[in-house]
Each structure stands twice: as structure tokens, then as C-alpha cells.
Amino acid sequence: MAIRPRFFDDIAGFAGTAFSAATGVREEIHTLIRSQINEILFSLHLVRRDEFEAVQEMASHARLAQEKAEHRLAALEARLDELEQSLTAPSSQR
């Protein structure tokens, strides 16, 4: 039965510790970069995608409502013109 020297156990332990430290540093760097990017985007007054899509949907609904109102107004103006013409027409044509 071969006995592993303590040296290899120490190296394995050191490698495991170094790997854990590297993972922690990687996560810390990731968090720092993400924070910086969020700060830059905030300073540029950019909006998030979900907020943009919500406003886009509201604008679409407003556009449809405006088109309906324009059609209704045109119909009312046409009806008003008809009524004005019937009132201004000579009484013999009534």
C-alpha cells in the first residue's frame, strides 16, 4: 500500500483554496462591472425594456383612440353640414 506524501495533500489543498479565491474574485468583479454599467445606463436616462414596451403599448392604444375620435369628429362635422344646409335652404325646398 503506497502512502501519499503530505506534500501532495498540501498542494491539493492549496489548489482548492486558490480555486475558491479565484471564484470569489470573479464574482466580485462581475458585481462591480454590473454596478458600473447600471450606473452608466442610469446617467444616460435609458429605460428598461419592460418599461419601454409598456409605454409603447400605451402609445399604440392612444393612437387607436385618436383615429377613432378623428373618424367620429369627421362624421359629426358632415352631419352638422347637412343640418346647416337644410336650415339655410329656401323654405320652398323643405
Steps between C-alpha positions, in 0.01 A plus 500: 500500500653829387492793735453838338742755625355792692646731233234394246223551754629850568511580127144367453380711792676806365350444154152469648545820701635685197204383290253621765677835521499535121128427490437763768708757314318420177160553665621823662624634165171398335302687768721807468469511121124449515472786751706730280295416190173566687636834620602600148165398353317692773707813430409473131130498595438175317196290582467131556343286229186419702439870568553582132257229389236622748527857370499375142175311565345809661598709196346243268170510693508882498559500124200272442281716724611812313415342163155402627444852632607650166253278311223587744577871471495480119161326513364764739631782282337344194170468688526861618560617141189309390292661776633848421422454131147383578443804724640752251319356200200700379178398669352388169756219472422361845 
